[in-house]
Amino acid sequence: MTKRFPVLLASLLAVSSVSAPLQVFAQQAQALDRIAAVVDEDVILQSELQRAIANIKAQYAGRENQLPPEDVLSRQVLERLVLVKLQVARAQSSGIRVSDQELNQAMNTIAQQNGSNLDALRQRLAHDGIDFNDFRASVRDEITVQRLRQSFAQSRISVSEGEVDAALKQQATIGNQYHLAHILIALPDGANADQIATGQKKADGVKALLDKGELDFNAAAVRYSDSPNALEGGDLGWRSLDEIPQAFAQMMERMKPGEVVGPIRGPSGFQLLKLVEVRDASASAGANTVTEYHGRHILVRVDDHQTDAAAKAKIDTLRARIAGGADFQTVAKESSEDNNSKGQGGDLGWFPADAFGPAFGQQVSGIQDGGVSQPFRTDAGWHIVQRVATRQTDVTNDNQRAQVRETIGRRKLEDEYNRFLQELRGEAYVSFRSGDRAENTATPPQS
């Protein structure tokens, strides 16, 4: 299965997001460059920081009053850049690499979503004073961070069938989905009584400001939240009840849009949660059927030992034999180069149309039961396929279980990855530079 990665740069502040003008990437680029922070063996330049701040300001155009004071905003953005540097370094040390081909694909996608092609994007970047190679490097970092997150999920996040069963049992109906936002007042691991009391006091203070209407929730999140999504106003997107921590889930059903609850103590600190809006998820929860095919195929590979022309000639000969009355299964056993199905006469069992890729699906869906396709090409080589039978399969239960498994996994990943980021940040040597002064936020590694 092909893995997809987001390429819109929504989280990487070192480059301009697609929704913001690319010009912000170039603001203050001509300023004298200094080191803004030392991150282990890497550095963040002042120009990187200024580009990132300019990007945030562009996203809040017309809503500047929601942003914190300049020094607070600068520190928040710098912390975000520190986390990016640390994640990229960890990914590289884990062997995660982004190929030039994948990077070129991402760049083309960005160009298309900006209404241009790659050459036009290059020209636009140059016009705005943005170095194309710097922009590519930032895109590579974004993809690298996403790969690290994927790798983390695969190695540390698992969802058992029992967890899925339990979640389904709790869902008498599909019910509602909730659009949420949150503010996190973080506590360090093993926080002492004074640290807990300070966190509680800060969370209570933020809640008081919200209750009095002196600050809206998004602005409060930007100013006070310690969550990685603080600069997005704490937005958590749409969640079902099984994606919401139990401490809040029961409250959600009694809340009205716009209400804020908390602070409630959680694993990472004190949280305030806002219900933005509610929607009915049952409309998409009806029965779902899919067409499945029972098919057989014959493969002639194209590889170092067999050219495309030779493979095509061979598959044409096999197709002619079958058209002349030869038994498909017999020919497959004798001549197919797919070792997985050859012994079964090329039998692939039941499968949906997209199981083996679009070319295969197009061929099998375009013939009748009992029919044999014309030769067609895939990455593996040349094929012919015989469609044996067709059926409609109800996959509602499978889809529902897959959806529940995904939501449980996403909730676990969010909690675990945030803890991972805290550990990564806590273990790193980070020195913020301000003028001629430096502020160390971690002890340098011991030799």
Buried (B, 14 or more C-beta within 10 A) or exposed (E): EEEEBEBBBEBBBBBBBBEBBBBBBBBEBEEEEEBBBBBBEEBBBBBBBBBBBBBBBBBBEEEEEBBBEEEEBBEBBBBBBBBBBBBBBBBEEEEBEBEEEBBEBBBBBBBEEBEBEBEEBBEBBEEBEBEBEBBBBBBBBBBBBBBBBBBBBEEEBEBEEEBBEBBBEEBEEBBBBBBBBBBBBBBEEEBEEEEBEBBBEBBBEBBEBBEEEEBBBBBBBBBBBBBBBBBBBBBBEBBBBBBBBEBBBEBBEEBEEEEBBBBBBBEBBBBBBBBBEBEEBEEEBEEBEBEBBBBBBBBBBBEEEBEEEEBBEBBBEBBEBBEEEBEBBEBBBEBBBBEEBBEBBBBBEBBBBEBBEEEBBEBBBEBEEEEBBEBBBBEBBBBBBBBBEBEEEEBEEEBBBEBBBEBBBBBBBBBBBBEBBBEBBEEBBBBBBEEEEEEEBBEEEEE
